[in-house]
Amino acid sequence: MAKLTMEGTGHDILMGGVNFQEIGLTLLAEGMPARIQGNLRLELRQAEHRLHGMTDFILERRNLILSLVSVQAAGSEVRGKLVLDLDRLLAEGNLEGRCKDLSSFSVLLGRKLSGDGGLKMRLEPSGVGQNVDFQLVGTDLATSFGYASEVRLDACLTDAFKTLRGTAEIQIKAFQHEELTLSTFVLSAGGDPEHITFTGKAVGRYKAAFEIETQGMLGVSGEGRLHAKLTLKGLGEKPMEARLDLPVALSLVPFGFSLPPKGLLKGRLVGKANLAWAGPLLALDDQSLDGCLELMCLLKGTVGTPEMTGRAHLEKGVYENARTGMILRDLDVRLVTKGSRLIVERAQGTDGENGIVSLQGWVDLSLDEHFPFQLDFILEEATLLRLDEATATAEGRLTLSGSFREALIAGRLDIGPAELRIPDRLPPEMTELEVIEIDRGMQEKHKQPPPQPGLAPRLLLDVALESPGRVFLRGRGLDSELAGDVRITGSAHEPVITGRLSVVRGYFNFLGERFSLEKGVLSFDGRVPAAPYLDVTAEARAGDITALVQLSGPASAPEVSLTSNPALPSDEILARLLFGRSVDEITPIQAVRLAYAASILAGSGSGWDLMGCVRDLLGVDQLEIKQSEEESGEVSIGVGKYLGERVYLEVEQGLGPGGAKGTVEVEITPNITVETEVGGESDAGIGIKWKRNY
């Protein structure tokens, strides 16, 4: 009886496009040529992943019997028994596998994965070829797409290595991704590569309960044409029906798929759909759409130059952007097609209040030119930013043009009213930790490749923002109105903001004292990400000294400094401001208040902005308490409101026996303002102010 022992090793072997650092093979065989039996072991290493395989075998009468088959890799194992017909290249047998922790496959898939998985497979030869029945089951699956308690795939394939006919069904139970939940999802398909029919059903909830059903077919004719038909029920009042007939060049071995540019097209799409589905389908995690879209479209022409005829109408649409707080309601959009262009015939909506946003433009369906387009947005007092830290209303025109490869948004907007809020309390400082990286070289060697760009075009920016006023910067005692110009360039991924806003009027209320603003600038220097810089100086008289407060630094966390003329220590200045006396003369209770004032100066104190709440409640632009610099120290309340872009009204009411006083400012040019004053102890009068900024 002959015996054979063979061992082999290899290093850096390239197989199937994969580089294996190590390969080990051990073969033990004995017997006569008519019947050989033995054992085979195989070990592979690719990076930090290893695969161990082994089996006992018997080679007899052109049949290879593999018993005790075992393959282990990445915490999983497949076991079974197979009989191979070497003449017909067919197999018979069973395989079963189990993986209790799928996280080890995360590196191979390029995304996070966890859960438990199982495999069952039955192989049988038949008169027409190889039959394969298999079942894949995953439980407690968690990926970047969501979580599912169970995912199950069952398939029965006939002649799997040639014509590939059969049926398959996938079931998903208890799926959840943010607001989308699926209690049941079933998709079944059957046929062969030339003709496949399918049905599907999904039951779940996305803002409201839903039940969707679908059915259709996909086939390839002998003339090299792809035929598709799809029906969707549950997206709207009417089913969505689609048909498509187009040329295709398809090859299974080797796999290839292309659409001949000169091939003729034929298609039809009709139905109604609720746009609430657009959010999860387009992965708009921080945006949402709603409204009923009715469309009818016919497609003809060629793949390279498609032609469409039809129309689409969206009524009572709603768009919300959680990142910016932008809201568009009562959207009425009408689209028509002409040749290869999709034309926006009408598109208009409100910002949820008095603002209006409208749109005109077109999109060309030319594949060779990457779908060029031009869209003109017209804004009329539309609120584009609605956040806790900032709100902004704009008027003007923006143009979005380009293609699905690269686009540019350009234009000019007049901003106002707008409000930027400085946090009352600064976040605690984070201690910077020194990080020592271990095995950095290994991480660099096996790090994941950078993500590929998505379908969205690269968006470039060239937008000018102008404001003659009504941009308010408030918070931490500052109440100011700004004017100026800002320009946004760069890209949407890395916007570059340059420009400055200067103080028109305002004050700084610090420790109960009203400081008049002598200088105030909010500047943008073009750094990425944007970090507006604040430089404000305000002054107030405190007895025989002039106190100066300066806010400087990033607008999100400015530093407050207190100086005086003549120069005094900060605690002495605080004592003069608060109590009108030296720090050596204050009482113990006043010392406690002085310490609290010092904490506010350092940014660690907090308080309730009563004036801000009252101002918002009254719906005015300015609200302040004034005190006369005369000996009487008369106190009055001033309320200011813009009656238009260039008309500002201020009413001041004293708390004493004096009457009210009204002031109206009318801006003739950016440098010339006409001011009238009526009431109070003064006669009616008119004056002209001229200013020039250097």
C-alpha positions as CSV (number, residue, x, y, z in Angstrom):
1,M,0.0,0.0,0.0
2,A,1.5,3.3,-1.1
3,K,1.6,6.3,1.3
4,L,2.1,10.0,0.5
5,T,3.0,12.8,2.9
6,M,3.2,16.4,1.5
7,E,3.7,19.7,3.2
8,G,3.8,23.1,1.5
9,T,4.1,26.7,2.6
10,G,3.9,30.0,0.8
11,H,4.3,33.7,1.5
12,D,2.7,36.8,-0.1
13,I,0.7,34.7,-2.5
14,L,-1.8,36.6,-4.7
15,M,-5.0,34.7,-5.4
16,G,-8.2,36.2,-6.8
17,G,-6.9,39.7,-6.3
18,V,-6.3,39.0,-2.5
19,N,-2.8,38.9,-1.1
20,F,-2.3,36.1,1.5
21,Q,0.7,36.7,3.7
22,E,0.9,33.0,4.6
23,I,-0.4,29.7,3.1
24,G,0.1,26.3,4.6
25,L,-1.0,22.9,3.1
26,T,-0.6,19.4,4.6
27,L,-1.7,16.3,2.7
28,L,-1.7,12.7,4.0
29,A,-2.8,10.0,1.6
30,E,-2.6,6.2,1.3
31,G,-4.1,3.3,-0.6
32,M,-4.2,1.9,-4.1
33,P,-5.0,3.9,-7.3
34,A,-8.6,2.5,-7.2
35,R,-9.2,3.8,-3.7
36,I,-7.2,6.5,-2.0
37,Q,-8.0,7.9,1.4
38,G,-6.4,10.5,3.6
39,N,-6.6,13.9,5.3
40,L,-6.1,17.5,4.0
41,R,-5.4,20.6,6.1
42,L,-5.2,24.2,4.8
43,E,-4.3,27.4,6.6
44,L,-4.5,30.9,5.2
45,R,-3.6,34.3,6.8
46,Q,-4.6,37.6,5.3
47,A,-3.6,40.5,7.5
48,E,-4.8,39.7,11.0
49,H,-7.5,37.2,9.7
50,R,-6.9,33.4,9.7
51,L,-8.7,30.6,8.0
52,H,-8.3,26.9,9.1
53,G,-9.8,24.1,7.0
54,M,-9.6,20.3,7.2
55,T,-11.3,17.2,5.9
56,D,-11.0,13.5,5.6
57,F,-11.4,12.3,2.0
58,I,-11.8,9.1,0.0
59,L,-11.2,9.1,-3.8
60,E,-13.0,6.1,-5.4
61,R,-14.5,5.5,-8.9
62,R,-14.4,9.2,-9.9
63,N,-16.2,10.2,-6.7
64,L,-14.5,12.3,-4.1
65,I,-16.0,11.9,-0.7
66,L,-15.3,14.7,1.8
67,S,-16.2,13.7,5.4
68,L,-15.7,15.7,8.5
69,V,-15.4,18.9,6.6
70,S,-14.5,21.8,8.9
71,V,-13.7,25.4,8.0
72,Q,-13.1,28.0,10.8
73,A,-12.5,31.7,10.3
74,A,-13.4,35.0,12.1
75,G,-15.1,33.2,15.0
76,S,-17.3,31.1,12.8
77,E,-17.3,27.5,11.7
78,V,-18.9,25.5,8.9
79,R,-19.2,21.7,9.1
80,G,-20.6,19.0,6.9
81,K,-20.1,16.2,4.4
82,L,-19.9,16.3,0.6
83,V,-19.7,13.8,-2.3
84,L,-18.3,15.3,-5.5
85,D,-18.9,13.7,-8.9
86,L,-15.7,14.5,-10.7
87,D,-17.1,13.6,-14.2
88,R,-20.2,15.9,-14.0
89,L,-18.7,18.4,-11.5
90,L,-21.8,18.1,-9.3
91,A,-22.0,17.8,-5.5
92,E,-24.3,16.1,-3.0
93,G,-24.3,16.7,0.7
94,N,-25.1,19.1,3.6
95,L,-23.3,22.0,5.2
96,E,-24.1,23.9,8.4
97,G,-22.4,26.9,9.8
98,R,-22.7,29.2,12.9
99,C,-21.2,32.5,13.9
100,K,-22.0,33.7,17.4
101,D,-20.4,37.1,16.9
102,L,-20.6,38.8,13.5
103,S,-18.5,41.8,14.6
104,S,-15.4,40.0,13.3
105,F,-16.7,40.6,9.7
106,S,-16.9,44.4,10.2
107,V,-13.4,44.9,8.8
108,L,-14.1,42.8,5.7
109,L,-17.4,44.6,5.0
110,G,-16.0,48.1,5.7
111,R,-18.9,48.9,8.2
112,K,-19.9,48.0,11.7
113,L,-21.8,44.7,12.1
114,S,-22.9,42.8,15.2
115,G,-25.3,39.9,15.9
116,D,-25.5,36.1,15.4
117,G,-25.6,34.2,12.1
118,G,-26.4,30.7,10.9
119,L,-26.2,28.8,7.6
120,K,-27.8,25.6,6.3
121,M,-27.2,24.3,2.8
122,R,-28.3,21.2,0.9
123,L,-26.7,20.3,-2.5
124,E,-28.2,17.7,-4.8
125,P,-27.4,16.7,-8.4
126,S,-30.2,16.4,-10.9
127,G,-30.7,15.6,-14.6
128,V,-30.4,19.3,-15.5
129,G,-27.5,20.3,-13.2
130,Q,-26.7,21.3,-9.6
131,N,-29.6,22.0,-7.3
132,V,-28.9,24.1,-4.2
133,D,-31.2,24.9,-1.2
134,F,-29.9,27.2,1.4
135,Q,-31.0,29.3,4.4
136,L,-29.2,32.2,6.0
137,V,-30.5,33.5,9.3
138,G,-29.2,36.5,11.3
139,T,-30.5,37.5,14.7
140,D,-30.1,40.7,16.7
141,L,-28.4,42.3,13.7
142,A,-27.1,45.9,14.2
143,T,-25.5,47.8,11.3
144,S,-25.2,51.4,10.2
145,F,-28.5,50.8,8.4
146,G,-30.4,50.0,11.5
147,Y,-31.3,47.1,13.8
148,A,-33.4,43.9,13.1
149,S,-34.3,41.2,15.4
150,E,-34.2,38.7,12.5
151,V,-33.1,38.6,8.9
152,R,-33.8,35.4,7.0
153,L,-33.0,34.4,3.4
154,D,-34.4,31.2,1.9
155,A,-33.5,30.1,-1.6
156,C,-34.1,27.1,-3.8
157,L,-32.0,27.1,-7.0
158,T,-32.1,24.7,-10.0
159,D,-29.1,24.3,-12.3
160,A,-27.2,26.8,-10.2
161,F,-24.0,26.8,-12.2
162,K,-25.6,27.4,-15.6
163,T,-29.2,28.7,-16.2
164,L,-29.8,29.6,-12.5
165,R,-33.5,29.1,-12.1
166,G,-35.3,29.1,-8.8
167,T,-37.0,31.1,-6.0
168,A,-35.8,33.2,-3.2
169,E,-37.4,35.0,-0.2
170,I,-36.1,37.5,2.3
171,Q,-37.8,38.3,5.5
172,I,-37.0,41.1,8.0
173,K,-38.6,41.3,11.4
174,A,-38.6,44.2,13.9
175,F,-36.4,46.5,11.9
176,Q,-35.7,50.0,13.3
177,H,-33.8,53.0,11.9
178,E,-34.4,56.3,13.8
179,E,-38.1,57.1,13.1
180,L,-38.6,54.2,10.7
181,T,-39.8,50.9,12.1
182,L,-40.8,47.7,10.2
183,S,-42.7,45.0,12.0
184,T,-42.7,42.9,8.8
185,F,-40.9,43.0,5.5
186,V,-41.1,40.2,2.9
187,L,-39.7,40.2,-0.6
188,S,-40.2,37.1,-2.8
189,A,-38.7,36.5,-6.3
190,G,-38.7,33.7,-8.8
191,G,-37.6,32.8,-12.3
192,D,-34.4,32.9,-14.3
193,P,-32.0,35.7,-15.4
194,E,-34.2,36.3,-18.5
195,H,-37.5,36.7,-16.6
196,I,-37.9,37.4,-12.9
197,T,-41.2,38.1,-11.1
198,F,-41.3,39.5,-7.6
199,T,-43.8,40.6,-4.9
200,G,-43.2,42.4,-1.7
201,K,-44.9,43.7,1.4
202,A,-43.8,46.1,4.2
203,V,-45.8,46.9,7.4
204,G,-44.5,49.5,9.8
205,R,-44.5,53.1,10.9
206,Y,-42.8,56.3,9.8
207,K,-44.5,59.3,11.5
208,A,-47.7,57.3,10.8
209,A,-48.6,53.6,10.3
210,F,-48.2,52.3,6.7
211,E,-48.7,49.1,4.7
212,I,-47.0,49.0,1.3
213,E,-47.3,46.2,-1.3
214,T,-45.4,45.8,-4.5
215,Q,-45.2,43.5,-7.5
216,G,-43.4,43.5,-10.8
217,M,-41.2,41.8,-13.3
218,L,-37.7,42.1,-14.7
219,G,-36.6,40.4,-17.9
220,V,-34.1,40.4,-20.7
221,S,-35.2,39.5,-24.3
222,G,-33.1,37.8,-26.9
223,E,-32.8,41.1,-28.7
224,G,-30.8,42.6,-25.8
225,R,-33.5,44.6,-24.2
226,L,-34.4,44.9,-20.6
227,H,-38.1,45.0,-19.7
228,A,-39.2,46.1,-16.2
229,K,-42.6,46.6,-14.6
230,L,-43.3,47.8,-11.1
231,T,-46.5,48.6,-9.1
232,L,-46.4,50.1,-5.6
233,K,-49.5,50.4,-3.4
234,G,-49.6,52.3,-0.1
235,L,-47.5,55.4,-1.0
236,G,-50.6,57.5,-1.8
237,E,-54.2,57.5,-2.9
238,K,-53.3,55.8,-6.2
239,P,-50.8,53.1,-6.9
240,M,-47.5,54.0,-8.5
241,E,-47.1,52.2,-11.8
242,A,-43.9,52.2,-13.8
243,R,-42.8,50.5,-17.0
244,L,-39.4,50.6,-18.6
245,D,-38.0,49.2,-21.8
246,L,-34.4,49.9,-22.7
247,P,-31.4,48.3,-24.4
248,V,-28.8,46.5,-22.3
249,A,-25.5,44.7,-22.9
250,L,-25.4,42.0,-20.2
251,S,-22.9,39.3,-19.6
252,L,-22.9,36.9,-16.6
253,V,-19.5,35.3,-17.1
254,P,-17.5,37.5,-16.9
255,F,-20.1,39.9,-15.4
256,G,-20.7,43.0,-17.5
257,F,-23.5,45.5,-17.7
258,S,-23.8,48.6,-19.9
259,L,-26.5,50.7,-21.7
260,P,-25.8,51.5,-25.3
261,P,-26.1,55.3,-25.7
262,K,-27.9,55.0,-29.1
263,G,-30.4,52.4,-27.9
264,L,-34.1,53.4,-27.9
265,L,-35.9,54.1,-24.7
266,K,-39.5,53.6,-23.8
267,G,-41.1,54.1,-20.4
268,R,-44.1,55.3,-18.4
269,L,-44.5,56.5,-14.8
270,V,-47.9,57.5,-13.3
271,G,-49.5,57.7,-9.8
272,K,-49.6,59.5,-6.5
273,A,-47.1,59.4,-3.7
274,N,-46.6,60.9,-0.2
275,L,-43.2,62.6,-0.1
276,A,-42.8,61.6,3.6
277,W,-41.1,58.6,2.1
278,A,-38.4,60.7,0.5
279,G,-36.5,61.2,3.8
280,P,-35.6,57.6,4.6
281,L,-35.2,56.6,1.0
282,L,-32.7,59.4,0.3
283,A,-31.0,59.1,3.7
284,L,-32.0,62.7,4.7
285,D,-31.4,62.1,8.4
286,D,-31.7,65.8,9.4
287,Q,-34.4,66.8,6.8
288,S,-38.0,65.8,6.1
289,L,-40.5,66.2,3.3
290,D,-44.2,65.9,3.2
291,G,-47.0,66.4,0.8
292,C,-48.8,64.7,-2.1
293,L,-46.9,64.3,-5.4
294,E,-49.0,63.4,-8.5
295,L,-47.2,62.7,-11.6
296,M,-47.6,61.3,-15.2
297,C,-44.5,60.9,-17.3
298,L,-43.7,59.2,-20.7
299,L,-40.1,58.5,-21.7
300,K,-38.8,58.0,-25.2
301,G,-35.7,58.9,-27.2
302,T,-32.3,57.2,-26.7
303,V,-30.2,56.4,-23.6
304,G,-27.8,59.2,-24.5
305,T,-30.5,61.7,-25.3
306,P,-33.7,60.9,-23.5
307,E,-37.0,62.8,-24.1
308,M,-39.7,63.2,-21.6
309,T,-43.3,64.4,-21.8
310,G,-45.5,64.8,-18.8
311,R,-46.2,66.8,-15.7
312,A,-45.9,66.6,-11.9
313,H,-47.7,68.5,-9.2
314,L,-46.9,68.8,-5.5
315,E,-49.5,70.5,-3.3
316,K,-49.5,71.3,0.4
317,G,-45.9,70.3,0.6
318,V,-43.7,70.8,3.7
319,Y,-39.9,70.8,4.0
320,E,-38.1,71.0,7.3
321,N,-34.3,71.1,7.9
322,A,-33.4,70.3,11.5
323,R,-29.8,71.4,11.1
324,T,-30.8,75.0,10.2
325,G,-34.3,75.2,11.5
326,M,-35.5,76.2,8.0
327,I,-39.2,75.4,7.4
328,L,-41.1,75.7,4.1
329,R,-44.9,75.2,4.2
330,D,-47.7,75.3,1.7
331,L,-45.4,74.3,-1.1
332,D,-47.1,74.4,-4.5
333,V,-44.8,72.9,-7.2
334,R,-45.7,72.3,-10.9
335,L,-43.2,70.6,-13.2
336,V,-43.5,70.0,-17.0
337,T,-41.2,68.2,-19.4
338,K,-40.1,69.4,-22.7
339,G,-37.7,67.4,-24.8
340,S,-34.9,66.3,-22.5
341,R,-35.6,69.1,-20.0
342,L,-37.6,69.1,-16.8
343,I,-38.9,72.6,-16.3
344,V,-40.1,74.2,-13.1
345,E,-43.3,75.9,-14.2
346,R,-44.2,77.1,-10.7
347,A,-42.7,76.5,-7.3
348,Q,-43.6,78.6,-4.2
349,G,-44.0,78.2,-0.5
350,T,-43.9,80.1,2.8
351,D,-41.5,80.0,5.6
352,G,-44.3,79.2,8.1
353,E,-44.8,82.9,8.7
354,N,-44.8,85.9,6.3
355,G,-41.8,85.0,4.2
356,I,-42.1,83.6,0.7
357,V,-39.6,81.4,-1.3
358,S,-40.1,80.8,-5.0
359,L,-38.2,78.9,-7.6
360,Q,-37.7,78.8,-11.4
361,G,-35.4,76.8,-13.5
362,W,-34.8,73.5,-15.4
363,V,-32.9,70.2,-15.2
364,D,-31.6,68.6,-18.4
365,L,-31.7,64.8,-18.5
366,S,-28.5,64.5,-20.6
367,L,-26.5,61.6,-19.1
368,D,-23.4,62.6,-21.2
369,E,-23.4,66.1,-19.6
370,H,-24.0,64.7,-16.1
371,F,-27.5,66.2,-15.9
372,P,-26.9,70.0,-16.2
373,F,-29.3,72.3,-14.4
374,Q,-30.1,75.9,-13.4
375,L,-32.4,76.8,-10.5
376,D,-33.2,80.4,-9.5
377,F,-34.4,80.9,-5.9
378,I,-36.2,84.2,-5.0
379,L,-36.5,85.0,-1.3
380,E,-38.9,87.5,0.1
381,E,-38.4,88.1,3.8
382,A,-37.9,84.4,4.3
383,T,-36.5,83.0,7.6
384,L,-33.6,80.7,6.6
385,L,-32.1,80.2,10.0
386,R,-34.2,79.4,13.1
387,L,-32.0,78.0,15.9
388,D,-31.7,78.7,19.6
389,E,-28.4,80.5,19.1
390,A,-29.3,82.4,15.8
391,T,-32.2,83.4,13.6
392,A,-32.0,85.1,10.3
393,T,-34.4,86.5,7.6
394,A,-33.2,87.1,4.1
395,E,-34.4,88.7,0.9
396,G,-32.8,88.4,-2.5
397,R,-31.9,85.9,-5.3
398,L,-29.7,82.8,-5.4
399,T,-28.8,80.8,-8.5
400,L,-27.8,77.1,-8.3
401,S,-26.3,76.0,-11.6
402,G,-24.0,73.3,-12.9
403,S,-24.4,69.6,-13.1
404,F,-24.5,66.5,-10.9
405,R,-20.7,66.5,-11.0
406,E,-20.2,70.1,-9.8
407,A,-22.5,73.0,-9.0
408,L,-22.3,76.6,-7.9
409,I,-24.6,78.5,-5.7
410,A,-24.2,82.3,-6.2
411,G,-26.1,85.4,-5.5
412,R,-26.8,88.3,-3.1
413,L,-29.0,88.4,-0.1
414,D,-30.1,91.3,2.2
415,I,-30.1,90.0,5.7
416,G,-32.4,91.3,8.4
417,P,-33.9,91.0,10.8
418,A,-31.4,88.6,12.3
419,E,-30.4,87.8,15.8
420,L,-27.2,86.2,17.1
421,R,-27.1,85.1,20.7
422,I,-24.0,84.8,22.9
423,P,-24.3,82.0,25.4
424,D,-25.0,83.3,29.0
425,R,-22.8,80.5,30.4
426,L,-19.6,79.3,28.8
427,P,-19.0,75.5,28.5
428,P,-16.5,74.1,31.0
429,E,-12.9,73.8,29.7
430,M,-11.8,70.4,28.6
431,T,-8.5,69.0,29.9
432,E,-6.3,68.1,26.9
433,L,-5.0,64.6,27.3
434,E,-1.7,63.4,25.8
435,V,-2.4,60.4,23.6
436,I,0.3,57.8,22.9
437,E,-0.6,55.6,19.9
438,I,0.4,52.0,20.0
439,D,1.1,50.0,16.9
440,R,0.5,53.1,14.7
441,G,2.4,51.5,11.9
442,M,0.1,48.5,11.8
443,Q,-2.9,50.8,11.9
444,E,-1.6,52.8,9.0
445,K,-1.0,49.6,7.0
446,H,-4.5,48.3,7.4
447,K,-6.5,51.4,7.7
448,Q,-9.7,51.7,5.7
449,P,-9.6,53.6,2.4
450,P,-11.2,57.0,2.4
451,P,-14.9,57.0,1.6
452,Q,-15.8,57.4,-2.0
453,P,-17.8,60.6,-3.0
454,G,-21.5,60.1,-3.1
455,L,-24.0,60.9,-5.8
456,A,-24.5,64.5,-4.7
457,P,-22.5,67.1,-6.7
458,R,-19.6,69.1,-5.4
459,L,-21.2,72.3,-4.3
460,L,-19.2,75.6,-4.6
461,L,-20.3,78.8,-3.0
462,D,-20.2,82.5,-4.0
463,V,-22.8,84.3,-1.9
464,A,-22.7,88.0,-0.8
465,L,-24.7,88.8,2.4
466,E,-25.4,92.5,3.0
467,S,-27.2,94.2,5.9
468,P,-27.9,98.0,6.4
469,G,-28.9,97.1,9.9
470,R,-31.4,95.0,11.9
471,V,-28.8,92.4,12.7
472,F,-28.8,92.1,16.4
473,L,-26.1,90.6,18.6
474,R,-27.3,89.9,22.1
475,G,-26.3,88.0,25.2
476,R,-24.2,88.3,28.3
477,G,-25.5,91.9,28.8
478,L,-24.7,93.0,25.2
479,D,-27.6,94.4,23.1
480,S,-26.4,95.8,19.8
481,E,-27.5,96.3,16.3
482,L,-25.0,95.6,13.5
483,A,-24.6,96.4,9.8
484,G,-22.1,95.3,7.2
485,D,-21.2,92.9,4.5
486,V,-20.1,89.2,4.6
487,R,-19.1,87.0,1.7
488,I,-19.2,83.2,1.6
489,T,-17.0,81.3,-0.8
490,G,-15.3,77.9,-0.9
491,S,-17.4,74.8,-0.9
492,A,-20.4,73.5,1.1
493,H,-18.1,71.1,2.8
494,E,-15.6,73.8,3.7
495,P,-17.2,77.3,3.5
496,V,-14.9,80.3,3.7
497,I,-16.6,83.3,5.3
498,T,-15.0,86.8,5.2
499,G,-16.3,90.3,6.1
500,R,-17.3,92.3,9.1
501,L,-20.4,93.7,10.8
502,S,-20.1,97.0,12.8
503,V,-22.2,98.4,15.6
504,V,-25.0,100.8,14.5
505,R,-26.4,101.4,18.0
506,G,-26.5,99.5,21.3
507,Y,-25.3,99.2,24.8
508,F,-23.7,96.7,27.2
509,N,-25.6,96.1,30.5
510,F,-23.0,94.9,33.0
511,L,-23.7,94.4,36.7
512,G,-26.7,96.7,36.5
513,E,-24.8,99.5,34.8
514,R,-25.5,100.6,31.3
515,F,-22.4,101.0,29.2
516,S,-22.6,102.9,25.9
517,L,-20.9,101.1,23.0
518,E,-17.9,103.1,21.7
519,K,-16.8,100.4,19.3
520,G,-18.2,97.1,18.1
521,V,-17.1,94.8,15.3
522,L,-18.0,91.2,14.5
523,S,-15.5,90.0,12.0
524,F,-15.0,86.8,9.9
525,D,-11.4,86.1,8.8
526,G,-12.0,83.1,6.4
527,R,-10.9,80.3,8.7
528,V,-12.5,76.9,8.4
529,P,-14.7,76.1,10.3
530,A,-16.0,79.7,10.6
531,A,-15.2,81.4,14.0
532,P,-16.5,84.9,14.1
533,Y,-14.4,87.2,16.2
534,L,-16.0,89.8,18.6
535,D,-14.3,93.1,19.5
536,V,-16.6,95.4,21.5
537,T,-15.7,98.3,23.8
538,A,-18.2,100.1,26.0
539,E,-17.8,102.7,28.7
540,A,-19.7,104.1,31.7
541,R,-19.1,106.8,34.3
542,A,-18.7,105.6,37.9
543,G,-18.0,108.6,40.1
544,D,-14.6,110.1,39.3
545,I,-13.6,107.2,37.0
546,T,-14.6,106.0,33.5
547,A,-15.1,102.2,33.4
548,L,-14.3,100.4,30.2
549,V,-15.6,96.9,29.4
550,Q,-14.2,95.0,26.5
551,L,-15.6,91.8,24.9
552,S,-13.1,90.1,22.7
553,G,-12.5,86.7,21.2
554,P,-14.7,84.1,19.5
555,A,-18.4,85.1,19.5
556,S,-19.3,81.7,20.9
557,A,-17.1,82.3,24.0
558,P,-15.8,85.8,24.3
559,E,-13.6,87.0,27.1
560,V,-14.7,90.0,29.2
561,S,-12.2,92.4,30.6
562,L,-12.7,95.4,32.8
563,T,-10.4,98.5,32.9
564,S,-10.7,102.1,33.9
565,N,-9.3,105.6,33.5
566,P,-7.5,106.3,35.7
567,A,-6.3,102.7,36.0
568,L,-7.6,100.7,39.0
569,P,-7.7,97.0,39.9
570,S,-10.7,95.1,38.7
571,D,-12.2,94.6,42.2
572,E,-11.9,98.3,42.8
573,I,-13.7,99.1,39.6
574,L,-16.4,96.7,40.4
575,A,-16.9,98.2,43.8
576,R,-17.2,101.7,42.3
577,L,-19.7,100.5,39.7
578,L,-21.8,98.5,42.1
579,F,-21.8,100.6,45.3
580,G,-20.2,103.9,44.5
581,R,-17.4,103.4,47.0
582,S,-14.0,101.9,47.4
583,V,-13.6,98.2,47.9
584,D,-12.2,98.9,51.4
585,E,-15.5,100.6,52.4
586,I,-18.0,97.9,51.4
587,T,-20.0,95.8,53.8
588,P,-19.8,91.9,54.1
589,I,-23.0,91.5,52.2
590,Q,-21.7,93.8,49.5
591,A,-18.6,91.7,49.4
592,V,-20.7,88.6,48.6
593,R,-22.3,90.5,45.7
594,L,-18.9,91.7,44.6
595,A,-17.7,88.1,44.4
596,Y,-20.7,87.1,42.4
597,A,-20.0,90.0,40.0
598,A,-16.5,88.8,39.6
599,S,-17.7,85.3,38.7
600,I,-20.0,86.8,36.0
601,L,-17.0,88.7,34.7
602,A,-15.1,85.4,34.4
603,G,-18.0,83.8,32.6
604,S,-18.8,81.2,35.3
605,G,-22.0,82.9,36.5
606,S,-25.5,82.6,35.1
607,G,-28.7,84.5,35.1
608,W,-32.1,84.9,33.6
609,D,-32.4,87.5,30.7
610,L,-35.5,89.3,31.8
611,M,-35.1,92.1,29.3
612,G,-34.7,89.6,26.5
613,C,-37.9,87.7,27.4
614,V,-39.9,91.0,27.7
615,R,-38.5,92.2,24.3
616,D,-39.5,89.0,22.6
617,L,-42.9,89.0,24.2
618,L,-43.6,92.6,23.0
619,G,-42.3,91.8,19.5
620,V,-39.9,94.8,19.4
621,D,-36.3,95.1,18.2
622,Q,-34.9,97.1,21.1
623,L,-35.8,97.4,24.8
624,E,-33.7,99.1,27.3
625,I,-33.8,101.0,30.7
626,K,-32.0,104.3,30.6
627,Q,-30.8,106.6,33.4
628,S,-30.1,110.3,32.9
629,E,-26.5,111.4,33.5
630,E,-27.9,114.6,35.3
631,E,-28.1,114.9,39.0
632,S,-31.8,113.9,39.0
633,G,-30.8,110.5,37.6
634,E,-34.3,110.1,36.0
635,V,-35.0,106.6,34.8
636,S,-36.9,105.9,31.5
637,I,-37.8,102.9,29.3
638,G,-36.9,103.0,25.6
639,V,-38.6,100.8,23.0
640,G,-37.4,100.6,19.4
641,K,-39.0,99.0,16.4
642,Y,-38.2,99.0,12.6
643,L,-41.2,100.0,10.5
644,G,-39.4,99.2,7.3
645,E,-35.9,98.5,6.1
646,R,-34.8,102.1,6.5
647,V,-37.3,103.6,9.1
648,Y,-36.6,103.1,12.8
649,L,-39.0,104.3,15.5
650,E,-38.1,104.7,19.2
651,V,-40.4,105.7,22.0
652,E,-39.0,106.7,25.4
653,Q,-41.2,107.0,28.5
654,G,-39.8,108.4,31.7
655,L,-40.8,106.9,35.1
656,G,-41.1,110.4,36.6
657,P,-43.5,113.3,35.9
658,G,-42.0,113.8,32.4
659,G,-43.9,112.8,29.3
660,A,-43.0,110.4,26.5
661,K,-40.6,111.2,23.7
662,G,-40.7,109.8,20.2
663,T,-37.8,109.6,17.7
664,V,-38.0,108.6,14.0
665,E,-34.8,107.8,12.0
666,V,-35.0,107.6,8.2
667,E,-31.9,106.4,6.3
668,I,-31.5,108.3,3.1
669,T,-28.2,106.8,2.1
670,P,-25.8,104.5,4.1
671,N,-24.0,107.7,5.2
672,I,-26.9,110.2,5.7
673,T,-29.8,109.8,8.2
674,V,-32.7,112.2,8.9
675,E,-33.9,112.2,12.5
676,T,-37.0,113.8,13.9
677,E,-37.9,114.1,17.6
678,V,-41.3,114.9,19.2
679,G,-42.5,115.1,22.8
680,G,-40.8,115.2,26.1
681,E,-39.4,118.5,27.3
682,S,-38.2,119.4,23.9
683,D,-40.0,120.9,21.0
684,A,-40.5,119.1,17.8
685,G,-37.4,119.1,15.7
686,I,-35.5,117.6,12.8
687,G,-31.9,116.9,12.2
688,I,-29.5,115.4,9.7
689,K,-26.7,113.0,10.7
690,W,-23.7,112.3,8.5
691,K,-21.2,109.5,9.2
692,R,-18.4,107.8,7.4
693,N,-16.6,104.6,8.4
694,Y,-12.8,104.3,7.7
